Amino acid sequence: MDDGILDEAYRRLHRTGPEFEGWLSNHGPMAVEALARHGHGAKVHRWLDDYLRRLDELPRGLRPVDDWRTALGDPKRAGDWLAHFDRELRERPWRDILGTWWPRLLPGIAAGATHGVIRVGHAVRALRADETSPDRRIELGQALAYWAARWQPVPGASLPPAAPPAGKSGVPASAGESGETEVAAALAGLPRIADRSGGIRERLGRLPDVPEWGSSLAALRPARTPAEAQRGLAELAHRASLDYLRYGQAEPVMLVHAVTAPTAVLRTLPELDPGLWAPSLTAAWSATAAVTAVYASPAGVAPPAVATGTPAEVFARAARHGDEHVVKLADAVLDAHAATGDERVLAAAGYAAQLI
């Protein structure tokens, strides 16, 4: 990773707000982390020169976050949340902050079209690579603040309770038990909303009116062990990548998040108590299911013929393309490929580059 370049990029971005033009997510921190991680640091500042022109200034706070429950999901409090997490991360270790806030924020995983959790996943990966960087701690704080300000549950979703802490031994001994999550079948059974107009907030609001939504959301049973949760998340990211090849043409940008949201959760797991892993799978499933139900077409198409090559070649083409969603999807499918060895997932990045 081009560590110095990433920290410089973060410093440029941290003067900007988490959203622009009213509600569009600032993808800059996520895209530059992916570019730097995959050895394309030379492109980062040129890419930022163009992207920064779109962004708004960092919002100012109104008042301290005294009661976090009442401030969750209030975008007008974005500046307050930014100040809150900036202060917390100056006073306490970042893993402590993450462990405290992850279960509070997880039920609102739909925040910012899932960009809250996605940005946190990128920030955690950057911090894991260099825990001494103050710029990376600031980035985690801004990512958590965005998630808190836009906190939004998936309609009908409920998370299983967190398991008791596993202690110093990490994953409990029972984690090796087998158990298929049947992600592919659950994804195949998802319904679609009839009215496909409007943005994600309007579309999510229509899910309770879909008769099959509740049973489809419950089709993926909760994980019984942390290891099962980890396998389920890897399978979810894998299958969602393959589904992009079938449904991506319907909404090329928005369906990227069906892949990148569970990928972000999976990246964060190692820094969380294993007791939080099962609810993390349930939340990630609800996010992918919701994005699929409100954006994917009722019938898929045959996967297109897309050039792939090595993972490095796949990401290099995404970096040349330059669109932030193409870059982030390429980054995610490289993870899915590394976990499964399935060459097909690499084609999703090339398909996104064709469509976007």
TAHU-V511936 format. One line per field, one symbol per residue. phi: phi as a letter, one per 20 degrees, with the letter a starting at -180 (. if undefined). A space follows every 50 residues. Layout:
# TAHU-V511936
phi=???
This chain:
# TAHU-V511936
phi=.efffffffgffffedefcblnbfffegfffffffffendgfefffffgf fffeeefgfefdafeedfffefmdffegfffffffffffedcgfffffff egffegfdffgllmffffffgffffffffbfeffffffffffffffgffd gbfegneceffffggenffnfgfffegereelfgffffeffcffedenef fffffeffeegefffffefefffebgfffffffffffffffffffedgff bgfffgffeffffffffeggedfgfefffffffffffffffffecfffce dfgfecfdnfgffffffffffnfffffffggffffffffdmfffffffff ffffee
